[in-house]
């Protein structure tokens, strides 16, 4: 299983859409692909609508992205969390690290399209 990633500029933000499962097999490659999008002062919307599962390794990857964002004063918003992903992130306290939006339109509006 792999995670597919697509990125595009959308107004003032970069939308990074993920598809697949984020687990110990896929998290390393995902981290390498995500971090270059977290630049100084930028707004990154990580669209997880098509992500059905996040393991502890995936949470670690998201934590590294969060820490990088703090270092460079970037803002990372997670978009479209499934019920399962939301539950895992809530139970582990990860929801406190990110802005969360239900859908991409709301996230883009908040980011200042």
Buried (B, 14 or more C-beta within 10 A) or exposed (E): EEBEBEBEEBEEBBBBBBBBBBBEEBBEEBBEBBBEBBBEEBBBBBBBBEBEBBBEBBBBBBEBBBEBBEEEEBBBBBBBBBEEBBEBBEEBEBBEBBBBBEEBEEBBEBBEE
